[in-house]
Amino acid sequence: MRTQRPLFRATWAAAGLAVLLTLSACGGGSEEAEAPQKLSETEHNKADVAFATDMIQHHAQAMSMVDLTMDRPLEPEVQELADAIRAAQSPEIETMSGWLQEWGEEVPSTMRDHVNGGHEGHGGEDESSMSDSMEGMDDDMPGMMSAEDMEALEKASDAEFQDMWLEMMIEHHEGAIEMSETEQDEGRFKPAVDLAGTIIETQSAEIETMEKILG
């Protein structure tokens, strides 16, 4: 009996392997069907529209966070970072807005439509403008700050501001990267997928810089 057991088990193991190989071969067609769709220079899909719509609002909030650095005492490296974010994301907002207009889609309202870069600085007459401008905005996107977050940043003391800004911007960037990865997986419009790649590369590098400053 003892000498027969290993042979019995080996026979069933071999049979099981054969079944698995057969099922795997039969499933080949479904795997091919799930292959990523080809990118297009002209055609777009729902994922492209969602990416542009959401990222416009996401970028706009990052720009508003950059606005809050005005008149704040920052380390030179942090000031350079804020300037780089403004220089990169403002043109990207314009590009994505252009896509939505070409596609006949609505360009979303953003908090910068309300503030319009007219922030008076912490302690100024428009002290509540940042949180007020969040009304009606979608703060459920990855990394998006709430109205309370923006108000806390706006009212932070100079001693607290820089670290708070860096920590919030890291979280914000991580959300943008997550959204961009979704576009890379699901988007069809090649320029949008390419922009998603640029966002991932640029903001990943900026996260590394911010973490070093905080570290």
C-alpha positions as CSV (number, residue, x, y, z in Angstrom):
1,M,0.0,0.0,0.0
2,R,2.8,2.4,0.9
3,T,4.5,2.0,-2.5
4,Q,1.2,2.6,-4.4
5,R,0.3,5.9,-2.8
6,P,3.0,8.1,-4.5
7,L,2.1,6.6,-7.9
8,F,-1.6,7.3,-7.3
9,R,-0.9,10.9,-6.4
10,A,1.5,11.4,-9.3
11,T,-1.2,10.1,-11.7
12,W,-3.8,12.5,-10.4
13,A,-1.2,15.4,-10.5
14,A,-0.4,14.7,-14.1
15,A,-4.1,14.6,-15.0
16,G,-4.7,17.9,-13.2
17,L,-1.9,19.5,-15.0
18,A,-3.3,18.3,-18.3
19,V,-6.7,19.9,-17.5
20,L,-5.0,23.2,-16.5
21,L,-3.1,23.3,-19.8
22,T,-6.3,22.6,-21.7
23,L,-8.2,25.4,-19.9
24,S,-5.3,27.8,-20.4
25,A,-5.3,27.0,-24.2
26,C,-9.1,27.6,-24.4
27,G,-8.8,30.9,-22.6
28,G,-6.3,32.4,-25.0
29,G,-8.9,34.1,-27.0
30,S,-10.3,36.0,-23.9
31,E,-6.8,37.2,-23.0
32,E,-6.4,38.6,-26.5
33,A,-9.8,40.3,-26.3
34,E,-8.6,42.1,-23.1
35,A,-5.5,43.5,-24.8
36,P,-5.2,47.3,-24.6
37,Q,-6.9,49.1,-27.5
38,K,-4.8,50.8,-30.1
39,L,-4.1,54.5,-29.6
40,S,-5.4,57.1,-32.0
41,E,-4.2,60.6,-32.9
42,T,-7.8,61.7,-33.7
43,E,-10.3,59.4,-31.9
44,H,-11.1,59.6,-28.2
45,N,-13.2,57.7,-25.7
46,K,-14.9,58.2,-22.3
47,A,-11.7,57.7,-20.4
48,D,-10.1,60.5,-22.3
49,V,-13.0,62.9,-21.5
50,A,-12.9,61.9,-17.9
51,F,-9.2,62.4,-17.7
52,A,-9.2,65.9,-19.2
53,T,-12.3,67.0,-17.2
54,D,-11.0,65.8,-13.9
55,M,-7.3,66.8,-14.4
56,I,-8.3,70.4,-15.3
57,Q,-9.9,70.7,-11.9
58,H,-7.1,68.9,-10.2
59,H,-4.4,71.1,-11.8
60,A,-6.4,74.2,-11.0
61,Q,-6.3,73.4,-7.3
62,A,-2.6,72.8,-7.5
63,M,-2.3,76.3,-9.1
64,S,-4.3,77.7,-6.3
65,M,-2.0,76.1,-3.8
66,V,0.9,77.7,-5.7
67,D,-0.9,81.1,-5.4
68,L,-0.9,80.6,-1.7
69,T,2.9,80.7,-1.7
70,M,2.9,84.4,-2.7
71,D,4.5,86.6,-0.1
72,R,5.4,83.6,2.0
73,P,9.0,83.0,3.3
74,L,10.1,79.9,1.4
75,E,13.4,78.1,0.9
76,P,14.7,78.8,-2.6
77,E,14.3,75.2,-3.6
78,V,10.6,75.3,-2.6
79,Q,10.1,78.6,-4.5
80,E,11.6,77.0,-7.6
81,L,9.3,74.0,-7.2
82,A,6.2,76.2,-6.9
83,D,7.3,78.2,-10.0
84,A,7.9,74.9,-11.9
85,I,4.4,73.6,-11.0
86,R,2.9,76.9,-12.3
87,A,4.9,76.8,-15.5
88,A,4.0,73.1,-16.3
89,Q,0.3,72.9,-15.2
90,S,-1.0,76.2,-16.6
91,P,-0.3,75.2,-20.2
92,E,-1.6,71.7,-19.5
93,I,-4.9,73.1,-18.4
94,E,-5.2,75.1,-21.6
95,T,-4.3,72.0,-23.7
96,M,-7.0,69.8,-22.0
97,S,-9.6,72.6,-22.2
98,G,-8.9,72.7,-26.0
99,W,-9.5,69.0,-26.3
100,L,-12.8,69.2,-24.5
101,Q,-13.9,72.0,-26.7
102,E,-12.9,70.1,-29.9
103,W,-14.8,67.1,-28.6
104,G,-18.0,69.1,-27.9
105,E,-17.7,68.5,-24.2
106,E,-18.2,70.9,-21.4
107,V,-15.1,72.5,-19.9
108,P,-15.5,72.2,-16.1
109,S,-15.6,75.1,-13.7
110,T,-12.7,75.3,-11.4
111,M,-11.8,77.1,-8.2
112,R,-9.5,79.4,-10.1
113,D,-12.5,80.6,-12.1
114,H,-13.7,82.1,-8.8
115,V,-10.4,83.2,-7.3
116,N,-8.8,84.0,-10.7
117,G,-5.4,84.5,-9.2
118,G,-6.6,87.4,-7.2
119,H,-5.7,86.1,-3.8
120,E,-4.7,88.9,-1.5
121,G,-2.3,86.9,0.6
122,H,-2.8,85.4,4.1
123,G,-4.5,87.8,6.4
124,G,-5.8,90.0,3.5
125,E,-9.3,91.1,2.7
126,D,-10.0,87.9,0.6
127,E,-8.9,85.6,3.4
128,S,-11.9,83.2,3.0
129,S,-11.8,83.2,-0.8
130,M,-9.9,79.9,-1.2
131,S,-12.4,77.8,0.8
132,D,-15.4,79.7,-0.7
133,S,-14.1,79.0,-4.2
134,M,-14.3,75.2,-3.5
135,E,-18.0,75.3,-3.3
136,G,-19.5,73.0,-5.9
137,M,-16.1,71.5,-6.8
138,D,-15.5,67.8,-6.9
139,D,-13.1,67.0,-4.0
140,D,-13.5,63.2,-4.4
141,M,-10.7,62.9,-6.9
142,P,-7.5,61.2,-5.8
143,G,-5.3,63.7,-3.9
144,M,-7.8,66.5,-4.0
145,M,-7.8,68.8,-1.0
146,S,-11.1,69.6,0.8
147,A,-12.3,73.2,1.4
148,E,-11.1,72.7,5.0
149,D,-7.7,71.7,3.9
150,M,-7.3,74.7,1.7
151,E,-8.6,77.0,4.4
152,A,-6.1,75.5,6.9
153,L,-3.2,76.0,4.4
154,E,-4.3,79.6,3.7
155,K,-4.5,80.5,7.4
156,A,-1.3,78.6,8.5
157,S,1.4,80.7,10.1
158,D,4.6,81.3,8.2
159,A,6.4,78.9,10.5
160,E,3.9,76.1,9.6
161,F,3.2,76.9,6.0
162,Q,6.1,75.5,4.0
163,D,5.9,72.0,5.5
164,M,2.1,71.9,5.3
165,W,2.3,73.0,1.7
166,L,4.8,70.3,0.8
167,E,2.9,67.6,2.6
168,M,-0.3,68.6,0.8
169,M,1.3,68.9,-2.6
170,I,2.9,65.5,-2.3
171,E,-0.6,64.0,-1.6
172,H,-2.0,66.1,-4.5
173,H,0.7,64.9,-6.9
174,E,0.2,61.3,-5.9
175,G,-3.5,61.7,-6.8
176,A,-2.6,63.1,-10.2
177,I,-0.2,60.2,-10.9
178,E,-3.0,57.7,-10.0
179,M,-5.4,59.5,-12.4
180,S,-2.7,59.5,-15.1
181,E,-2.1,55.8,-14.7
182,T,-5.8,55.2,-15.2
183,E,-5.7,57.2,-18.5
184,Q,-2.7,55.2,-19.6
185,D,-4.6,52.0,-19.0
186,E,-8.0,53.1,-20.5
187,G,-7.5,56.1,-22.8
188,R,-7.5,56.0,-26.6
189,F,-6.5,59.5,-27.6
190,K,-2.7,59.3,-27.9
191,P,-2.0,63.0,-27.0
192,A,-3.9,62.5,-23.7
193,V,-2.1,59.3,-23.0
194,D,1.2,61.0,-23.7
195,L,0.3,63.9,-21.4
196,A,-0.6,61.3,-18.7
197,G,2.9,59.9,-19.1
198,T,4.5,63.4,-18.8
199,I,2.5,64.1,-15.6
200,I,3.6,60.8,-14.1
201,E,7.3,61.5,-14.9
202,T,7.3,65.2,-13.9
203,Q,5.3,64.8,-10.7
204,S,7.1,61.7,-9.5
205,A,10.3,63.7,-9.7
206,E,8.7,66.6,-7.9
207,I,7.5,64.3,-5.1
208,E,11.1,63.0,-4.7
209,T,12.3,66.6,-4.4
210,M,9.6,67.5,-1.8
211,E,10.3,64.4,0.3
212,K,14.0,65.3,0.4
213,I,13.2,68.8,1.6
214,L,10.9,67.5,4.3
215,G,13.3,64.7,5.2
